[in-house]
Amino acid sequence: MAATLEKIYEVALHHYHMKLVAGREGLSNLVDWVHVVEEMDYVHFLKGRELIVTTGIKEPDDAQLLEFTRRVYATGASGLVFNVGRYIRSVPKEVQEFGENNDFPVFVLPWEVHLVDFNRELCNLIYRSEQEQDDLESAIRKAVFSPEKKEEYLPVLAREGIHGDTGLTMVQCYVPASGKTDITSFYYRFLRQCQQILTKRNLTHVVFHHDRYLTLVMAEYRKEIVNQVLDAMKRCVLNSAEGTEMYLAVSEGETLIGNLREKYQTLSYLCRWAADKKQTLCRESEIGVTKLLLAVPDRRKLWEYETQTLGELERIDQETGSEYLKILKIYLEENGNIQEVAAKCFLHRNTVAYHLKKISEITGKNLGETRNRTQWELAYLIRNLRKLLE
C-alpha cells in the first residue's frame, strides 16, 4: 500500500515524539514526500500530497500561522508539522480549529529533533511504500496484458494477499477524444483521487492509465463497498471535470486473477457502449449476449457473419437509396409491430409492409420465423460491436 499519514505518524510518534493535535479524520491522506517550507510565498510551488514541516522562523505570529495553514491546505498538502520550541511555542487554537473543521492533520514536532534525520527516515519510508505499490501495479498489469507470465506476477500478488480465488472488482474509466479536455492531465488528477478514495477504505488496489482508459482493480467484491467507491468516483468527476464526458464500466460476476484480461476487454467495449448511449455508469451484465461475442477469439468470423447476413441489404441501400437496414432494425426492436415501425420511420403502414416484403424476397428469409429474426438481431449486435471497437 502507498504511504499514508497514519503509517508515517506511527513511525514519527515512536522515533521522534511527533504528536497529532488536530485533523485525525485526515490520517488516511496519501503522502508523496516530506518537505520543509518556511515562507508563505513558496507555498504555491507545492504540487499536493506533501507533508509540510515548518519551524515558523518566517511566519511566527498566530495570524500568520493560520494564513500559512490555510494556504498549505489549499494546495492539497496531506498535513502540516509545526516544529515547536523556539520560534513557535505552541500551535494556535485557530490553527487547530481549522485542522479539525477541514480534516487536515496538524502535528507538533519537538525542536530537539534533527529535521535532516526526520525527513530522511520518512522519505525512505515513502519510497519503500511506493516501490511496493509499483510492484503490485506491475503484477496486475502483467495479469491483464501478459497472463501467460504467471511465474512473474503470482508471487507478487500472493505477498499482497491476492490469490487465485480472491474476489476482485475491475472498474474502467473512459474519456472520449475531445478538444475540450487535456486527457493526460485529467487522468493524472483523477488517478490520484481514485488512489485516495481506495486508500481511505483500506482496500488493496491498483490504478493505472493505458491507452484511453483508466483502470482500477481492487481486492473487493462486496456490492455495498463497490457501490461506495463508484459513488465517490462519480462525485470526483462532477467536482473536477466540468464539461468533461467520462464513462465508467464495472465488472460483475466472478472476477479473479485468471480472467482479468477478459474483464479488461469486456469493460473497454462497455465504456464505449456507455459513451454511445450517454450512460455515465454501466455494469457488465447490461450488454447481455455481447459478452459472448467479445469472447470469440477470431473476430474475423464475426465480421464475416455480419456481412453475410446484412451485406446484400446494405448494398441495395447504397445503390438505390432505400432504407431496408433501418426498417428491418426498427422492426426487430419493436417486435414486429408494423404500426410502431411506421411511426418511427415516418411512413404509412402499407409502405412499411411493402418494404418488409421486399426484405424477405431479397434475403430469402421469412420475417415471421424466430430463427431468422435471431440471426438478424445477432448481426446487428455484431455490427454495433464492430463500430465501437474500431
C-alpha positions in Angstrom: 0.0 0.0 0.0 1.1 3.6 -0.6 2.3 5.7 2.3 -0.4 7.3 4.4 -0.1 9.9 7.1 -1.3 7.2 9.6 1.7 5.0 8.6 4.1 8.0 8.9 2.6 9.1 12.2 3.1 5.7 13.7 6.9 5.9 12.9 7.3 9.5 13.8 5.4 9.2 17.1 7.8 6.5 18.3 11.0 7.7 16.8 10.6 11.5 17.1 7.8 12.0 19.5 5.6 13.8 16.9 2.1 14.4 18.2 -1.2 14.9 16.4 -3.1 18.0 17.6 -5.9 18.3 15.0 -7.5 16.6 12.0 -7.4 12.9 12.9 -10.0 12.2 10.2 -7.4 13.0 7.6 -4.8 10.4 8.6 -5.8 8.3 5.6 -4.3 11.0 3.3 -1.6 9.7 1.0 1.9 11.3 1.2 4.3 11.6 -1.7 7.1 13.5 0.1 8.2 15.4 3.2 9.0 19.0 2.5 10.2 21.9 4.7 8.6 25.3 3.9 9.3 28.4 5.8 7.9 31.2 3.7 4.3 31.9 2.6 5.5 32.9 -0.9 6.9 29.4 -1.5 3.6 27.6 -0.8 2.3 27.9 -4.3 5.2 25.7 -5.6 3.6 22.7 -3.8 2.0 20.0 -6.0 -0.2 18.3 -3.4 0.2 15.2 -1.2 3.2 16.6 0.6 3.7 16.5 4.4 4.8 20.1 5.2 7.2 20.9 8.0 7.8 24.4 9.3 9.8 26.0 12.1 7.9 29.3 11.9 11.0 31.3 11.6 9.4 33.5 8.8 5.8 33.4 10.0 5.9 33.4 13.8 2.7 35.1 14.9 -0.7 33.4 15.3 -2.4 35.2 12.4 0.4 34.4 10.0 0.5 30.8 11.1 -3.2 30.5 10.4 -2.9 32.0 7.0 0.1 29.8 6.3 -2.0 26.7 7.3 -4.9 27.8 5.0 -2.6 28.2 2.0 -0.8 24.9 2.6 -4.2 23.1 2.9 -5.4 24.8 -0.4 -2.5 23.3 -2.3 -3.7 19.8 -1.5 -1.0 19.0 1.0 -1.6 15.9 3.2 -0.7 17.5 6.5 1.3 20.1 8.4 4.0 19.7 11.1 5.0 22.6 13.4 8.5 22.3 14.7 7.7 23.8 18.2 10.0 25.1 20.9 12.0 28.0 19.5 10.0 30.2 17.0 6.7 28.6 17.6 5.8 27.9 21.3 2.5 26.1 20.6 0.0 25.7 17.8 -2.6 28.5 17.9 -6.1 27.5 18.8 -7.4 28.9 15.5 -5.0 26.6 13.6 -6.2 23.6 15.5 -9.8 24.5 14.8 -9.1 24.9 11.1 -7.5 21.5 11.1 -10.4 19.8 12.8 -13.0 21.5 10.7 -11.3 20.5 7.4 -10.0 17.1 8.4 -6.5 18.4 7.8 -3.9 16.8 10.1 -1.8 19.2 12.2 1.2 17.8 14.2 3.8 19.1 16.6 7.4 18.0 16.5 9.9 18.8 19.3 12.6 21.4 18.5 15.3 18.9 19.6 14.5 16.6 16.7 17.0 17.0 13.8 14.9 17.7 10.7 17.5 16.1 8.5 17.1 12.7 10.2 13.3 13.2 10.4 13.0 13.9 6.7 15.4 11.2 5.6 13.6 8.4 7.5 10.2 9.4 6.5 11.1 9.9 2.8 12.7 6.4 2.9 9.5 5.0 4.3 7.5 6.7 1.5 10.0 5.4 -1.1 9.6 1.8 0.1 5.8 2.1 0.1 5.8 3.5 -3.4 8.1 0.6 -4.5 5.7 -1.9 -3.1 2.8 -0.3 -4.8 4.7 -0.1 -8.1 5.5 -3.9 -7.8 1.8 -4.6 -7.2 0.8 -2.4 -10.2 3.4 -4.2 -12.4 2.0 -7.6 -11.3 -1.6 -6.6 -12.1 -0.6 -5.2 -15.5 1.0 -8.5 -16.4 -2.1 -10.4 -15.2 -4.1 -8.2 -17.7 -1.7 -7.9 -20.6 0.6 -10.9 -20.3 -1.5 -13.5 -18.4 0.9 -16.3 -19.6 3.7 -15.0 -17.4 2.2 -16.4 -14.2 5.6 -17.1 -12.6 6.3 -13.3 -12.7 3.2 -11.9 -11.2 1.5 -14.6 -9.0 4.2 -14.5 -6.2 4.0 -10.7 -6.0 0.2 -10.8 -5.8 0.3 -13.6 -3.2 2.5 -11.3 -0.9 -0.3 -8.8 -1.0 -2.9 -11.4 -0.1 -4.3 -11.8 -3.6 -4.6 -15.4 -4.6 -6.3 -17.3 -7.4 -9.6 -17.4 -5.6 -9.6 -13.8 -4.3 -12.6 -11.9 -5.3 -11.7 -8.7 -7.2 -13.5 -5.8 -8.9 -12.4 -4.0 -12.0 -13.6 -0.6 -12.9 -12.7 1.2 -16.2 -13.0 4.9 -16.9 -13.1 6.3 -20.4 -13.0 9.9 -21.7 -13.9 10.2 -25.4 -11.5 12.3 -27.6 -12.3 15.9 -27.3 -10.6 19.2 -27.9 -12.1 20.5 -24.6 -10.1 18.3 -22.3 -6.4 17.6 -21.8 -7.0 13.9 -21.2 -3.5 13.2 -19.9 -3.8 15.9 -17.3 -7.3 14.9 -16.4 -6.4 11.2 -15.9 -3.4 12.2 -13.7 -5.7 14.2 -11.4 -8.4 11.6 -11.4 -6.0 8.7 -10.8 -4.7 10.4 -7.7 -8.3 11.0 -6.5 -9.1 7.3 -7.0 -6.0 6.3 -5.1 -7.1 8.4 -2.2 -10.7 7.0 -2.3 -9.4 3.4 -2.1 -6.8 4.1 0.5 -9.3 5.7 2.8 -11.3 2.5 2.7 -8.1 0.5 3.3 -8.6 -1.5 0.1 -5.6 -3.2 -1.6 -5.7 -1.7 -5.1 -4.0 -0.7 -8.3 -5.0 2.2 -10.6 -3.2 2.6 -13.9 -3.6 4.5 -17.2 -3.3 2.6 -20.5 -4.4 3.8 -24.0 -7.6 5.8 -23.5 -8.7 4.0 -20.3 -8.0 4.5 -16.6 -8.3 1.0 -15.0 -8.9 0.3 -11.3 -8.5 -3.2 -9.8 -9.4 -3.7 -6.1 -9.4 -6.7 -3.8 -13.0 -6.2 -3.0 -16.2 -7.6 -4.5 -18.9 -6.9 -1.8 -21.6 -4.9 -3.6 -22.1 -2.2 -0.9 -18.3 -1.4 -0.7 -18.0 -1.3 -4.5 -21.1 1.0 -4.8 -19.5 3.4 -2.2 -16.3 3.5 -4.3 -18.3 4.1 -7.5 -20.3 6.9 -5.9 -17.2 8.6 -4.7 -15.6 8.3 -8.2 -18.7 9.9 -9.8 -18.6 12.8 -7.3 -14.9 13.4 -8.2 -15.9 13.6 -11.9 -18.6 16.0 -11.2 -16.4 18.2 -9.0 -13.3 18.3 -11.0 -14.2 17.8 -14.7 -16.7 20.4 -15.6 -17.7 19.9 -19.3 -15.8 16.6 -19.5 -17.7 13.5 -20.5 -16.5 10.4 -18.6 -18.0 6.9 -18.6 -17.5 4.2 -16.0 -17.8 0.4 -16.5 -17.7 -2.1 -13.7 -17.2 -5.8 -13.7 -19.7 -8.2 -12.3 -19.8 -11.9 -11.6 -16.6 -13.8 -10.8 -13.6 -11.5 -11.3 -10.3 -13.3 -10.5 -6.7 -13.0 -11.4 -7.2 -15.7 -14.0 -9.8 -13.7 -16.0 -8.6 -10.1 -15.7 -7.6 -10.0 -19.4 -11.1 -11.0 -20.4 -12.6 -8.5 -18.0 -10.4 -5.7 -19.3 -11.5 -6.4 -22.9 -15.2 -6.5 -21.9 -15.1 -3.3 -19.9 -13.1 -1.5 -22.7 -16.0 -2.3 -25.0 -18.6 -1.4 -22.3 -17.1 2.0 -21.8 -17.6 2.8 -25.4 -21.1 1.3 -25.4 -21.8 3.6 -22.4 -20.4 6.6 -24.3 -22.6 5.7 -27.3 -25.7 5.7 -25.1 -24.6 8.7 -22.9 -24.9 6.5 -19.8 -22.4 7.5 -17.1 -22.2 4.1 -15.3 -22.7 0.7 -16.9 -22.4 -2.7 -15.5 -21.1 -5.8 -17.2 -24.5 -7.6 -17.1 -26.1 -4.8 -19.2 -24.6 -5.9 -22.5 -26.1 -9.4 -22.4 -25.2 -11.7 -25.2 -22.5 -9.3 -26.4 -20.3 -10.7 -23.6 -20.3 -14.0 -25.6 -19.3 -12.2 -28.8 -16.4 -10.5 -27.1 -15.1 -13.9 -26.0 -14.8 -15.1 -29.6 -11.0 -15.2 -30.3 -11.2 -14.8 -34.1 -13.4 -11.7 -34.6 -13.0 -12.0 -38.4 -15.6 -14.8 -38.2 -18.0 -12.4 -36.6 -17.4 -9.7 -39.2 -18.0 -12.4 -41.9 -21.3 -13.4 -40.3 -22.4 -9.8 -40.2 -21.6 -9.3 -43.9 -23.3 -12.5 -45.0 -26.4 -11.5 -43.0 -26.7 -7.8 -43.8 -24.4 -7.2 -46.7 -26.9 -7.6 -49.5 -29.4 -5.2 -47.9 -26.6 -2.7 -47.3 -25.5 -2.9 -51.0 -29.1 -2.3 -52.2 -29.5 0.6 -49.8 -26.3 2.2 -51.1 -27.2 1.7 -54.8 -30.9 2.7 -54.6 -31.2 5.0 -51.6 -33.6 2.6 -49.9 -33.6 2.2 -46.1 -34.0 -1.6 -45.7 -31.4 -1.9 -43.0 -33.0 0.9 -40.9 -36.6 -0.5 -41.4 -35.5 -4.1 -40.5 -33.7 -2.9 -37.4 -36.6 -1.0 -36.1 -39.0 -3.9 -37.0 -36.8 -6.2 -34.8 -36.6 -3.7 -32.0 -40.4 -3.2 -32.0 -41.1 -7.0 -32.0 -42.8 -6.9 -35.4 -45.2 -4.1 -34.6 -45.7 -2.5 -38.0 -47.6 0.5 -36.7 -44.7 1.4 -34.4 -42.2 0.9 -37.3 -44.4 3.2 -39.5 -44.4 5.9 -36.8 -40.6 5.8 -36.2 -39.8 5.8 -39.9 -42.5 8.4 -40.8 -44.0 6.0 -43.3 -47.5 4.7 -44.0 -48.0 1.2 -42.5 -48.8 -0.1 -46.1 -45.4 1.2 -47.2 -43.7 -0.5 -44.3 -45.4 -3.8 -45.2 -44.2 -3.4 -48.8 -40.6 -2.8 -47.7 -40.7 -5.8 -45.3 -42.0 -8.0 -48.1 -39.1 -6.8 -50.3 -36.6 -7.5 -47.5 -38.0 -11.1 -47.2 -37.6 -11.5 -51.0 -34.0 -10.2 -51.1 -32.8 -12.3 -48.2 -34.9 -15.3 -48.9 -35.9 -15.3 -45.2 -39.4 -15.2 -43.7 -39.6 -12.3 -41.2 -42.1 -14.3 -39.1 -39.7 -17.1 -38.2 -38.0 -16.7 -34.9 -34.7 -18.2 -36.1 -34.5 -15.6 -38.9 -35.1 -12.8 -36.5 -32.5 -14.1 -34.2 -29.9 -14.2 -37.0 -30.6 -10.6 -37.9 -30.6 -9.4 -34.3 -27.2 -11.1 -33.8 -25.9 -9.5 -37.0 -26.9 -6.1 -35.7 -25.2 -6.7 -32.4 -22.0 -7.7 -34.2 -22.3 -4.5 -36.3 -22.6 -2.3 -33.3 -19.7 -4.2 -31.6 -17.5 -3.7 -34.7 -18.4 0.0 -34.8 -17.5 0.6 -31.1 -14.2 -1.4 -31.4 -12.9 0.4 -34.4 
